[in-house]
Amino acid sequence: MSLLADLTADDGLPERPDLPWYVAPLPRAVENVGLRIAWVVVAINLVGTAFGFWYYGVHPLPLSDPLITWQLAGTPPSMWVFVPDSPVATLFIALALGLWALGRSNEYVNALAFFGCWKLGLWTPFVLLAFADGFTAANPLPMYLFLLFSHLAMTVEGFLLYRISGFPVRAVAVAVAWYGLNDVVDYFVPVAGTPHHTLMPGQVLLDSGVGFTHPSPTHEIAAAGAVVLTLTATFLALATRVKLLEADTLPSR
């Protein structure tokens, strides 16, 4: 019990202000444990980042595969940065918590991490459930469940960040710009090739070998989910800023 008490204690952790449930939904004990084991959380997310890049097609292993395969192989290299959204999000949260643990917290990274955890943590389960028949046909059940619950865990991680971040408007603006641009190229104006969102059931590689089909209404449903989550992430980040200011409890720098 002493270990559990030590993990959940407030001592030495950033203050936990009394904020509305919608910006601070986690129990105090869960937040405290997450912050105390920050380096464990960082390591898990870095493993998730590596797996995510592999999932999208960066294949140093197995050696029998091309180095670049799957979705990345069908995407123009100039647009690769917009494809692996979830592994980039797990990288952001790993950086946010790691920098805080080192005493070098960065508000821009914090805001990007919050947006990534909220957006990808919910968008992936949304499409996994909305198109469950297609995803379960393409993935073994253990992989399907892993993708579902690991992404939901990302959402939980995101709600640790108000303890270490003040979500300044300039940082939120950067996160809105990045994830808004992702929505544009993922669904509306791909710039090069075809839209770059994570492949959905029913999509196939074009005969040219660059770009994929985007059947309706799957494309529109996935787009609607992404845009709504970008908007709600913006609201939550700015609402957190306002409530921290009202409580006069911005995290100390």
HUCOR-V181024 format. One record per helix or strand of 2 or more residues. SS is the DSSP state (h for helix, s for strand). FROM is the first residue (numbers start at 1). TO is the last residue. If there is no record, write none. Layout:
# HUCOR-V181024
SS FROM TO
SS FROM TO
This chain:
# HUCOR-V181024
h 2 8
h 28 36
h 38 56
h 70 73
h 77 82
h 85 101
h 107 130
h 132 138
h 141 158
h 161 163
h 169 188
h 218 246
